[in-house]
Amino acid sequence: MPESNYYIENHLRRELFSYLQSTGCIVIPDLLYSGRKYFKIKDENSFIECIDDKTVRFFIINPLFTFQELILEENRFIEDPKFSIVQRKGGPYINLACYRGFSEDSVLKIKRTNIHYYSKYINSENYYEEYKAPESLKEYYKNLNKFIRSKCNAVKIGTKSYYLDKDLKSII
């Protein structure tokens, strides 16, 4: 599973959201829904509010690489009917996690943003069939990483390299 981590603050997360919208992406929060319909984040402010108040996880879909609807299934462990998007079914999509904080023992005391996708997805029309992530998704993921890296500095701490918001380099 290709995965990238960035240490960026909300001003860059706003830019990330704008980039996603400008390239035709739809950002969907990973929430419990009251029905089988998810909602789409409309603007940067709603994106940051959602991170702060509701969830840190999102699904990124785009007609360039998304060929099937995301599937919502009922959570059988909750009394009131609640539905959530099922990982790997339908799509494909890119996962985005924008964490609110960090642990005390973190090397960098900065919010982490994680982007990844699965190498295989499950066909929403036939749950017994998997398919590989398409080249269009891989190419988009590569370009998305180029965009974010252009806003960051690669900083080496010990033996590891981290991508750090250019505006935050002075805190190390």
Secondary structure, DSSP 8 states (H G I E B T S, - for coil): --EEEEE--HHHHHHHHHHHHHTT-EEEE---BSSS------SHHHHHHHHHHT-SEEEEE-TTT--B---EEE-TTSSS--EEE-TTBSB--EEEEE-S---TT-SS-S-EEEEE--SEEE-SS-TT-EEE--HHHHHHHHHHHHHHHHTEEEEEETTEEEEEEGGGGGG-
